[in-house]
Amino acid sequence: MESMKIINSRKVLEAAVYGGAFLGGGGGGSIEEGMRLGEVALEIGNIVLTSPSELERKGIVVTASTVGSQIKGKGVLKPFNYIEAARIIEKEIGKLAGLISSENGGLNTIAAWIQAAALGLPVVDAPCDGRAHPTILMGSMGLHRLKNYVSVQSFSVGSPAVNHVSGVIKGPLLECSKVIRSIASIYGAVAVTRNPVTVDYLLRNAAVGAVSLAIEIGEVLLKHFSEPLEALHKLASRFSGRFFEKCTIESLELETKGGFDVGKAVLKCGSKSYELTYMNEFMTLENSKGERVATFPDLITLVDVEGAKPILSAELKRNMEVHMVVIDKTQIPLGSGLKYREVYSILESALGKPITTYISTILVR
């Protein structure tokens, strides 16, 4: 990847958002919210996208993200909230070397851009994860395994003088994350800046280059926007993925539980049927015989048949027609937060399906 990239055009922003949505795999926030916030960021100033290898190894980087339900959280947060959360944590821990996002997604790929522009900091091209994931722990780069690590998490939600809540909490990562998730479940969503780490830690545990990858994917989607089949064939080929053309959503179940959008859909693709489950992101894909076709963190992405726009799980509707792409987890950059067995227990409990049985090759002890 290039060591530094100056982003100052809507064209590159749009590519980052659309490519991020593709890597969101059903989650990671909406394209509309991503474009809205990204345009505000560009109004504030240029975005400097920097490789972590260009920064001082001892420099401190923090994660900026949105936590909450894609349904209830839509429109809850304003640019003010993202900037305030970043300012709170900088006041708490001192000068920052840069900001990273927690994941790729229509919103979350650019989740650090407003803060970076407002504070004059670079966006570091090393998000916690190269795809979207449903839990804070998955985006914590294995920090829960560090015995003496103290998590610092700042948050902001609501408009000043109306329903504004902000603050900072410090303590064990798991406990702090539960508090943030609880706040998100009350308000729908919350802007968060969290988990200071050194650049050296980032290089060893983050998804280095994943923002540049999102931009690359987005350029393909936008170039062939009116020909989604062409775009998806190119991307399936690029990542050695599988492509399912023109699937119809025959049935749909969805409920919001504990701040997550949880459900399942039955897709008819030609003469074959598939069950797709999701917990914000698309989690498992099984054929009519119950055989597993794909398992998170494999990337399962649905795209509109009318234009090459990735679709959120929260946007699914009965009788909707979509194209589906499945890309193996080994073909996309994953952060170390997805490589520990214990982070999948909440998924297995919510979905009632085994996950770790199918992904043992990436798990570490």
N, C-alpha and C positions, 0 to 999 in steps of 0.2 A: 504494500500500500504506500501511497505518497505520505511523506512525513508530516505535511501540513496542507490543508485545503481551506481556502477562504470561500465561504458560502454566502453569497449576497444576492441570489436570484430566486425568484419564485419557481423557476424550472427545476432547480436542484432540490429545493424544499419539497416540491411535489413528488419528485422521484424518491426522496427519502421516506416520505409518508406512505406512498403506495407500496414501495418495496418493503417497508417496515410492516405494513398491514399484511402483506403476503407471508412474511416470516412470523407474523402474529399467530397464524394458525387458528383463527377464530377469536383471538383475544388481543390484548395490547392496546385497546382503545380505538376510537373511531377515526376514520380518515378526515371527516369533517372537523372534529375537534383538533386533530393534528394540524390541519391546514390553518385553522383559525389562530391557534397559538403560535404556529410557526411564522405566520405573517406578522404577528405582533413582535416576535423576536427580531425579524428582519427590519422592522421599523425602528427598533431600539438600536441596532447596530449589526455589523457583520458577524457571522458565526465562524469562529476559527476551529476547525476540526483537526486535532493533533494526534499523532501516534504517541502512545505512552513511552515508546523508546526515545522520544525527543525530550522528555521531561526528566528532571532530577529524580533519581531513584528513591530518595527519602521524602519527596514531596507528598503532601496529603491530598487525596481525592475523595469526594463523597458522591453518593448515589442520589439522583433526583428522580422521583417517580410519582405516579398517581396510583393510589390504592383504593379499590372499591368495586362496586358492581357497574358493569357497562350499561345496565338499564337504569337503575336508580341514580347513578352518578352523572348522567348526561346533563351537561350545562351547569352543574353545581359549582364548579371551580372557575375562578377568574385568574388572569395573569398575575394580579396582586398576590394571590395565594402562593403561587410557585416562587415568586421573588421573595416574599416574606419568609417562607420556610428556609430558603437558602441563606438569607441574611441572619436568621436566628442561629443556624448551626455555625456559621462563620464567626459570629460573635462569641459563641460558646467555645470553639476549639482553636480559633486563630486562622491565619492566612491559608487559603487553599491554593493548590497547584492547578486544579481543574475540577470539572464535573463530569460524571458519567450517567447514562440512563440505566435502568434496571434490566431492560430487555428491548427487543424490537417489537414494534406494533404501530398501528396507524397513528396513535397518539404518543406512545412511549418511546419510539425512536427519537423523537425530538423533545422529550420531556425535560431535558436539561438546557434547551436552547434559550428560553426566555431568561432564566437565571444567569446563564453564562454571559449573555449580551448585557444584562443589567449590571452585573458585577465585574465585567471586563475580564472574564476568565475563559480559557479554552474549553471546548467540549472534547473530551478524550475518546478516541475511537476504540473503546474497549468496554462495552456495556457488560453488566453482570452476566448476561446470557444473550446468545445470538438469536433466540426465538422467544416468544412470549410464554409465560408460565403463570400458574394461578396463585402461588403462595409467596409471601415475603421471604420465607426461608430458602426457597429455590433461587431467589435472586440475591442471596447473601454470600455467594462465593465460598462457601464452606466455613464461614466465620464462626458458626455455631460449634465447630469442632475445636476452636482455640480456647483452651481452658480459662485463660485470664482476660479474654477480650471483653471490653466494656462497650456496648452499643450506645451510640448517641443518635437519637432520632428526633428531628424537629418536624412540626406539622402546622398546617394552616388550612382553614376551610371557612366559607362564609364571607359576607361583605361587612366591612367596618360599620359599626353602629347598628347593625341589623341582627345577624346571627353568627357573628364572627367568633371563632375559637382558634387559638394558636398556642404553641408552647414547645417545650423540649423535654424529653425523658431520657434517662440514662440507666443502664443496668444490663442484666443478661439479655442476650439477643432475642431469645425465644419469648421472654416475658414482655419486652418492649414491643415486639412485633404483634403480640396478642392485643396489646393496648391500642396500637395503631389500627389494627383490623376492627376492633370494637368501635372506635371512633368512625371509621369508614362505614360500618354497618348502620350507624345512626344517621349520618348525613348523606349517605349514598356514595361519596368519594371524598378523599382528602389528599392534598398536596403534601408530599413528604420529601425531606432531604435527610439522608441517614448514612450510618456505617462508614466512618472515616477509615481509610486504609492507605498504605504507602503505594507509590507507583510500582515499586518492586513487587508487592503483593498482587497488584493488578496484572502485571505482566505474566505472573504464574497462574492466575486463577480466573481471569475474565475472558470474555469472547473477543479477543483482539481482532480488529478489522471488521467487525460485524456491522458498523454503521456504513462503511464504504460498500459492503456487500448489499445492504438494503438499497442504497442508491443505484447500484448496478442492476439489481432486479427491477427496481422501479422504472429505470430507463427503458427496459424491455417491455414492461406492461404498458407504459405510456406511448411508446413508439407504435405498438400494435393494439392500441386501446379498442379500436372499432373491429378488430379481428382477434378476439380473445383466444380462439383456438390456436392461432399462430403464435401468440405470446406464450401460451401454456406449453405448447409443444417445444418451443425453444428452451423454456425453463426446465421442463421435465428432462430434456436432453442434457442441459447444463449440469444438472444435479443427479443424473442417473435415476430419475424418479419415475413413478407410474402415473398415468393419466386416465381419468374416467370421464368420458364425454357425455354431456347432457343428461344429468341425473335429476330425477323429480323427487321432491320431499313428500313422501306419502303420509307420514304421521309425525307428530312432534309433541314432545313433553318438555316443559321448562318451569323451574321454580327458582327463586332466590333464597339461598340458605347460607346464613352466616357471612353475608357479603359476597357470595359467589353465585354466578348463574349456573345452575346444574340441570342437566337434562339429557335427552336422547332423541334421535331422529331416525326414521327409516327412509333410506334412499333407494330408489329404483333406477339403476343404471343399465339401460338396454333391457335384457332379459334377466338380469341378476339384481338381487336385493342385498342391501348392506345396512347394518345397524351402526350408527355413529353416536358415541356418547361425548359429552362435554362438561367441563367444569371451568367456565369462562372459555378456555381453549379447548379445541377438539382433542379428545383423549384416546379413544379406542375406536377402531374400525373392524367389524366382524362381518363375514359373509353369512348367508342364510343357514349354513350348517353350523354356525357358531365358531368357525375357525378365525383366528386372529389374523388380520391383514396388516394392521399397523397399531403401534402402541406409543404414546407419548414417552420420550420427547421426539419420536418420529414426527415430522411435520405433515399435518393434514390441513390442506387449505381449500376452501370453496371459493369459486369466482363466479360472478354474474355472467350469464350467457349473452347478455346484450352488450357488455363492455367489460374490459379486463380489470374489474374492480373486486378486490378481495372482500369477502363477506364475514361479518362477525357472527358468532353463535347467537347473540342476542337479536340479530336481524332476521333469523330464519323464519320462514312462514310456510304453512302447508301449501302444497302444489307449486312451490317455487322451483324453478329450473336452475341448476347450477352445473358448472364443471368442477371436477375434483382432482387435485394433484396430491400425491403422497410421496414424500422425500425421506429417505432413511436418515436417522439421527446422525450417522457418521459423516453425512455430506454437508452439515451446517456446523458453525462454531458454537459449542456449548460451554457455558461457564461451569466451574467446579461445583456450584451449588446443586447441580442436577446429578451429581455422581455419588450421592450417599443414599443408601437404602431407606433410612429413616424419614427422608423428606417426602416419600411417596405414600406414607401410611394414611394421611388425610385424604388423598385421592382415592385409594382403594376402599376406604370406609364410605366416602360419599357416593362413589359410583357402584359399589358392590361388585367390583371386578378386580382381578389381579393385575398388577402393573409390573412389579419388580421381577416376576418370573420371566417376563419377555425381554427385559433390558439388562440382564446380568452382565453382558459384555462391557458395559460402561461404568458399572458400579465398583467402588473401591471400599475397602474396609475402614 
